[in-house]
Amino acid sequence: MADQNGQEKTEKATPRKLRKSREEGQVAKSMEISNFAVFSAGMFTLLFTRTFLAKQFYVLSRGIFENLNSLDLKINLLQMYATKAVLFFVISTAPFFAGVFIFAFAANVLQVGFKITPKALRPKFDKLNPLKGIKKVFFSAQSFVETIKSLLKFLIVGYLIYIFIEDLIHETTNLANFAVIDILKFMSNSVFHLIIKLSLLYAILAAADFIYQKYKFKKEMMMTKQEVKEEVKQTEGNPEIKSRIKSVQVEMARKRMMKELPTADVVITNPTHLAVALKYDPLKNGAPVVIAKGADLLAQRIKEIAREHDIYIYEDKPLARMLYRSCDIGQEIPEALFEAVAKVLAFVYGLRKKRKQIV
């Protein structure tokens, strides 16, 4: 699969693209799942509320036919019966519509989750173009697939109903010997079994369509390598600019480090490749702090500045390596190095004291 520029879409959709498509209302959703929920909810609601519906109809019809001979067709009476009819319709159909709404809503939420997407509700005037609409309906692969799906569904459901009705025809030959109540039970059970079978079939078709829609959505959301690169630039910034910013930040940090270096108490080296400058202020810190460190040329520059400011340079290869690896600039030394650094500082402080006494 390729995009308009001829590049192959070989990369999986990024979380950012999936999030944007969801905000625009593009999700992997099967209409067959929703149709199945509406059909099943409607059929089973009618089935399980049939006694309630019969009772409601009985009450309404009895109220009308008992007074049919004495009815005086006046406007007030007609209004009363019209009101009763409306109330009958609302009360009788409320369970049906409530069940259909709840199951349809649940089917959509289970497929894609619950999220309000204002972008999907905005009017898209480009979709009002009749030429695009005709092309989408009659000349697109999607319309062809949907037509095939509808045809297959019609044939499968039609064939199942034909088989079921054919069996019923053979069974109805014995109804002549049944009582009325038995005939009604037979009809009720037949309808119930038909609904069960159609619902199971519809569930299989809906599950298959859901898997197909997931696969189709995944293919549609795939990206080219260039699209992934562009998205990385948008989300994380241009790599070249980021590299430049990072180098500037490193240079600024180096300048601050060199500016603070003259206040160090000691510079520990290994002696040629590494240099770590330590400062200890018991009033501010609980342990010595690394105020500068570097390797190779930067280590040589640290030692030059140390000599310029008469900072003692102490050679200890293992200690220099451990300090360089375990400590960042501005960080206190780890507890494991307290004893070794304390010995170095004690030695340096002793030298300072001797120099002052000589002076």
Secondary structure, DSSP 8 states (H G I E B T S, - for coil): -B-TTS-B--B---HHHHHHHHHTT-----HHHHHHHHHHHHHHHHHHTHHHHHHHHHHHHHHHHTTSTT----HHHHHHHHHHHHHHHHHHHHHHHHHHHHHHHHHHHHHH-----HHHHS--GGGG-HHHHHHHHHSSHHHHHHHHHHHHHHHHHHHHHHHHHHHHHHHHTTGGGS-HHHHHHHHHHHHHHHHHHHHHHHHHHHHHHHHHHHHHHHHHH-B-HHHHHHHHHHHH--HHHHHHHHHHHHHHHHHHHHHHGGG-SEEEE-SSSEEEEEE--TTT-SS-EEEEEEETHHHHHHHHHHHHTT-EEEE-HHHHHHHHHH--TT-B--GGGHHHHHHHHHHHHHHHHHHHHH-
